[in-house]
Amino acid sequence: MAQASDSSELVPVREGGRAVATVAEQVFVTVYLDRQLFGIPVERVQDILIPEKIARIPLAPPEVEGAINLRGRIVTVINVRTRLGLPPKKGGPGKPMCVTVEMGQELYSLRVDAVGNVQSLPLKRIEPNPSTLDPRWRAISGGVCRVEGELMVVLEIDQLLDFQNAA
């Protein structure tokens, strides 16, 4: 993710490799995994839901929890804890919270521990990934930012869902 040096500097927003707009701040939907705060760019979010039933997909990779039917579309459910190498949630899986995002023509529902709120942040507050960040996390992070005393990791959805180049 590009950074701005001050709040008046505009940063290009790219879609398909070309600039489509400029912004000085970014809006995120925040989610939690293992008490860690993550931010998903709001323009990538299609839906937030608690699925009734997740159908298993035989022979799928471990991070693919299954599939759901969302208004007539088949949506792949990705367990983000597994994708990031986190242990299973203590006390059992509980009710799955999912944030549905689109990549290409496909919908993916990202299973997370909890959904926070919508947070607007100036781009200048997003800092590069610290060198101490786990390499698996660094590969899917567009930077970090302090939000109300917590460190928020900015999720890069395209990298998170890039299974061909997964670590």
Stockholm file with secondary structure:
# STOCKHOLM 1.0

chainA/1-167         MAQASDSSELVPVREGGRAVATVAEQVFVTVYLDRQLFGIPVERVQDILIPEKIARIPLAPPEVEGAINLRGRIVTVINVRTRLGLPPKKGGPGKPMCVTVEMGQELYSLRVDAVGNVQSLPLKRIEPNPSTLDPRWRAISGGVCRVEGELMVVLEIDQLLDFQNAA
#=GR chainA/1-167 SS CCCCSSTTCCEEEEETTEEEEEESEEEEEEEEETTEEEEEEGGGEEEEECCSCCBCCTTCCTTEEEEEEETTEEEEEEEHHHHTTCCCCTTCCCSCEEEEEEETTEEEEEEESEEEEEEEEEGGGCBCCCTTSCHHHHTTEEEEEEETTEEEEEECHHHHTCCTTCC
#=GC SS_cons         CCCCSSTTCCEEEEETTEEEEEESEEEEEEEEETTEEEEEEGGGEEEEECCSCCBCCTTCCTTEEEEEEETTEEEEEEEHHHHTTCCCCTTCCCSCEEEEEEETTEEEEEEESEEEEEEEEEGGGCBCCCTTSCHHHHTTEEEEEEETTEEEEEECHHHHTCCTTCC
//
